[in-house]
Amino acid sequence: MVALNPIVYWAQNQKDIFLRLELRDVKDENVVLLEDSLRFEATGVGACGLDKYAFHFNFFESINPGKSKYRATDRQVEFSLRKENCGKWWKRLTEESLKLPWLKIDFDKWKSPEDFEEETRDILQDRPDILRQLQEDEGVIEPINYRQVYLFVYNMAQFIGFLYIFVVMMINYAKKGPDSMEETFSNVGEVFKFVQLMAFLEILHVIFGYTKGGLMACFIQVLGRFIVLFGCINSEPRMQTKPVVFYLFFIWSLVELIRTIPYAEETGVFTIALPNAWNFAFHFPTAIRTLLLCFFFPGMYTTMIHMQRQRKKKLGPSYLRQKGE
């Protein structure tokens, strides 16, 4: 008679491996625990009712049988296996990478593996990479974090908006030179007003705890830009053609694009890491930095040249020679 496999749940912390067998009313158990393997046989009530259940596998790494524990209760069978190399996290339980259908992850234990008087630890904080890999192997779908999805959509909308403003301004300046400054507000003013109105959501982000930071500092920054954009520029047509609008929009857009880099570093958005099927890598934060550098240095040079020409035009060459002497 072939023995059935019981459902086995496993978890770990820095020192121990935890096993939990869904097997009730165990009788005639036979446990062989070695440094590199575990063999279990018993009669009990499992997933297929009252029957004989058994399993055997080799460990991913060695354990210390002398410091390991085993107990059988009316509800289940539990193992606490002390790792030989304490402090090292196992990639999997078994030596072979073959997935066993009856072996599952005890996610509750991952969060609180202290049933044998161990220190309480949280795998999500200690080693989230291991838990994520185990969840992928197990086929577990993580619940959607709607807050992260919302923040991603908001930050991408702001990034695309300011990138559009920045690129349009630079292209027009490359084509027309300083004459394009008068057209800055007419070219990108509506888009700038839209992204600036969206920025009021950042105040709500702080209030509801979506982002960290001081409420007053965020409020002053957003309100200050709002007053300058809508109170001083949008309400006064004569201001809209001044070069100061170009410089102001240029600095604001540059600051917002730079502010996107830490967010992209943290979330890995639009980043393609190796290895993959295409053998191709793309680091989005580096692409942003490269884009900014390509525009920043030529832009600063042409701006300084333009300012020098304007001074010559207003003050005259004779005044500049006297100033130099």
C-alpha positions in Angstrom: 0.0 0.0 0.0 1.4 3.3 -1.1 1.4 6.0 1.6 -0.1 9.4 0.9 1.8 12.7 1.2 0.5 15.0 4.0 0.2 18.7 3.4 3.4 20.3 4.8 3.8 24.0 5.5 7.3 25.4 6.1 8.8 28.7 7.2 12.1 30.0 8.6 13.8 32.6 10.6 17.5 33.3 11.1 18.1 30.2 13.3 15.3 27.7 12.7 13.2 25.9 10.0 9.6 25.4 11.0 7.4 22.6 9.6 3.7 22.1 10.2 1.9 18.9 9.0 -1.8 19.0 8.5 -2.3 15.6 10.1 -4.7 15.0 13.1 -4.8 12.1 15.6 -1.4 10.8 14.6 -0.5 7.2 15.6 2.4 4.9 15.0 4.7 7.8 13.8 8.2 7.0 12.6 10.5 10.0 12.4 14.1 9.8 11.1 15.8 13.2 11.4 19.4 13.4 10.1 21.6 16.4 9.3 20.8 16.4 5.7 17.3 14.7 5.5 14.0 14.0 7.1 11.8 10.9 6.8 8.3 10.8 8.3 5.7 8.0 8.5 2.5 7.9 10.5 -1.2 7.0 10.5 -3.6 9.9 10.9 -6.4 12.0 9.5 -5.1 14.1 6.7 -6.4 15.7 3.5 -7.7 12.3 2.3 -9.1 11.1 5.6 -7.8 8.4 7.8 -4.8 6.8 6.1 -1.1 6.2 6.2 0.9 9.3 5.3 4.6 9.7 4.7 7.3 11.8 3.0 11.0 12.1 2.6 13.3 14.8 1.3 16.9 16.1 1.7 17.4 19.6 3.2 18.7 22.5 1.2 21.5 22.8 3.9 22.5 21.0 7.0 20.6 21.1 10.3 21.5 20.3 13.9 19.4 17.3 15.0 20.4 17.6 18.6 18.9 21.1 18.9 15.8 20.3 16.8 12.4 19.7 18.3 9.4 17.6 17.3 5.9 17.3 18.7 2.6 15.8 17.7 -0.7 17.2 18.9 -4.3 16.2 18.3 -4.5 18.9 15.5 -1.2 18.8 13.8 2.5 17.7 13.8 5.2 20.4 14.3 9.0 20.5 13.7 11.4 23.1 14.9 14.7 22.4 13.1 17.8 24.3 14.2 20.0 25.4 11.2 23.6 24.3 11.3 24.6 27.7 9.9 22.6 30.1 12.0 21.9 33.4 10.4 21.8 32.2 6.8 18.5 32.2 5.0 17.6 29.2 2.9 16.5 29.8 -0.7 14.2 26.8 -0.4 13.6 23.8 1.9 14.6 20.9 -0.2 17.9 20.1 -1.9 16.3 19.8 -5.3 14.6 22.7 -6.9 11.7 20.5 -8.1 8.4 21.8 -6.8 6.5 19.4 -4.6 2.7 19.8 -4.7 2.2 18.9 -1.1 4.9 21.3 0.2 3.7 24.9 0.8 4.8 28.1 2.5 3.5 29.0 5.9 3.1 32.7 5.4 1.8 33.3 9.0 5.0 31.8 10.3 7.1 34.0 8.1 5.7 37.0 9.9 5.8 35.5 13.4 8.1 32.5 13.7 8.2 32.6 17.5 6.1 29.5 18.5 9.2 27.9 20.0 10.2 31.0 22.1 12.2 32.7 19.4 12.5 36.4 18.9 9.7 37.9 17.0 10.8 38.9 13.5 9.1 40.1 10.3 10.3 38.6 7.1 8.8 41.5 5.2 11.3 43.8 6.9 14.2 41.3 7.3 14.4 39.7 3.8 11.6 40.8 1.5 13.5 39.5 -1.5 13.3 35.9 -0.2 9.6 36.1 0.6 8.9 37.6 -2.8 10.7 34.8 -4.6 8.9 32.2 -2.5 5.6 33.8 -3.3 6.4 33.7 -7.0 7.4 30.0 -6.8 4.2 29.2 -4.8 2.1 31.1 -7.3 0.7 33.5 -4.7 -0.6 36.8 -6.0 0.1 39.7 -3.7 -2.9 42.0 -3.0 -2.9 45.2 -5.0 -1.6 48.2 -3.0 -3.9 50.9 -4.4 -1.9 53.6 -2.6 1.3 52.7 -4.5 -0.6 52.5 -7.7 -2.1 55.9 -7.2 1.3 57.5 -6.3 2.8 55.8 -9.3 0.2 57.3 -11.7 0.4 60.7 -10.1 4.2 60.9 -10.2 4.3 59.6 -13.8 1.7 62.2 -14.8 3.8 65.0 -13.2 7.0 63.6 -14.8 5.5 63.4 -18.3 4.0 66.9 -17.9 7.2 68.6 -16.9 9.2 66.6 -19.4 6.9 67.8 -22.2 7.4 71.4 -21.0 11.1 71.1 -20.7 11.6 69.5 -24.1 9.3 71.9 -25.9 11.1 74.9 -24.4 14.5 73.5 -25.4 13.5 72.6 -28.9 12.0 76.1 -29.5 15.1 77.7 -28.0 17.3 75.6 -30.3 15.3 76.7 -33.3 14.7 80.4 -32.6 17.2 81.3 -29.9 16.3 84.0 -27.4 13.3 85.0 -29.6 11.5 81.9 -28.4 11.4 83.3 -24.8 8.4 85.5 -25.7 6.4 82.5 -26.8 7.1 80.3 -23.7 3.8 80.9 -22.0 1.8 80.6 -25.2 3.5 77.3 -26.0 3.5 75.5 -22.6 1.5 77.7 -20.3 -1.7 75.6 -20.3 0.2 72.4 -19.6 2.1 74.2 -16.8 -1.1 75.4 -15.2 -2.5 71.9 -15.3 0.5 70.2 -13.6 0.6 73.0 -11.1 -3.0 72.5 -10.2 -2.3 68.8 -9.8 0.4 69.7 -7.3 -2.2 70.6 -4.8 -2.7 66.9 -4.4 0.7 66.7 -2.7 -0.8 68.6 0.3 -3.4 65.8 0.6 -0.7 63.2 0.3 0.9 64.5 3.4 -2.4 64.9 5.3 -3.5 61.3 4.6 0.0 59.9 5.2 0.6 58.8 1.6 4.0 60.5 1.6 6.3 61.7 4.4 7.3 65.3 5.0 6.2 68.5 6.7 2.7 69.8 5.9 3.6 73.5 6.2 6.7 73.2 3.9 4.6 71.5 1.3 1.8 74.0 1.6 4.1 77.0 1.3 5.8 75.6 -1.8 2.6 74.7 -3.6 0.9 77.9 -2.7 3.9 80.0 -3.6 4.1 78.6 -7.1 0.3 79.0 -7.5 0.5 82.7 -6.6 3.4 83.3 -9.0 1.9 81.4 -11.9 -1.8 82.4 -11.6 -1.5 85.7 -9.7 1.5 87.3 -11.4 1.8 85.7 -14.8 -1.5 84.3 -15.9 -3.5 87.3 -14.8 -1.2 89.8 -16.5 -0.7 89.4 -20.3 2.2 91.8 -20.3 4.2 89.4 -18.1 3.6 86.4 -20.3 6.1 87.6 -23.0 8.9 88.4 -20.6 12.1 86.4 -20.5 11.7 85.8 -16.8 8.8 83.4 -17.6 11.2 81.2 -19.7 13.8 81.2 -16.9 11.1 80.4 -14.3 9.6 77.6 -16.2 13.0 76.2 -17.0 14.1 76.1 -13.4 10.8 74.6 -12.1 10.8 71.9 -14.8 14.4 71.0 -14.1 13.8 70.8 -10.4 10.7 68.5 -10.9 12.5 66.2 -13.3 15.5 65.9 -10.9 13.0 65.1 -8.1 11.7 62.2 -10.1 15.1 60.4 -10.0 14.9 59.2 -6.3 11.3 57.9 -6.9 12.5 56.0 -10.0 15.4 54.6 -8.1 13.2 53.3 -5.3 10.4 51.8 -7.4 12.4 50.6 -10.4 9.8 52.0 -12.8 10.6 51.6 -16.5 13.9 49.9 -15.6 14.8 46.6 -17.3 17.3 44.5 -15.3 19.3 41.5 -16.4 19.0 38.7 -16.9 16.1 38.6 -19.3 15.1 36.9 -22.6 16.4 39.9 -24.7 19.7 40.2 -22.9 19.0 43.9 -22.6 19.2 46.3 -19.7 17.8 49.8 -19.3 18.2 52.0 -16.2 15.5 54.7 -16.2 17.1 57.1 -13.6 20.3 57.1 -15.6 18.4 58.0 -18.7 16.8 60.9 -16.9 20.2 62.1 -15.7 21.7 61.8 -19.2 18.7 63.8 -20.7 19.1 66.5 -18.2 22.9 66.8 -18.7 22.4 67.0 -22.5 20.1 69.9 -22.1 21.5 71.6 -19.0 25.1 72.5 -20.1 24.2 73.7 -23.7 21.2 75.5 -22.2 23.3 77.2 -19.6 26.0 78.2 -22.2 23.4 79.7 -24.6 21.7 81.5 -21.7 24.9 83.1 -20.5 25.8 84.2 -24.0 22.3 85.7 -24.4 22.6 87.6 -21.1 26.0 89.0 -22.1 24.6 90.2 -25.5 21.7 91.8 -23.8 24.0 93.7 -21.4 26.1 94.9 -24.4 23.0 96.0 -26.1 21.7 98.0 -23.1 24.9 99.4 -21.6 27.0 99.7 -24.7 30.5 98.5 -25.4 32.2 101.7 -24.1 30.6 101.2 -20.6 31.8 97.6 -20.5 35.4 98.6 -21.5 35.4 101.2 -18.7 34.1 98.7 -16.3 36.8 96.3 -17.2 39.5 98.9 -16.8 
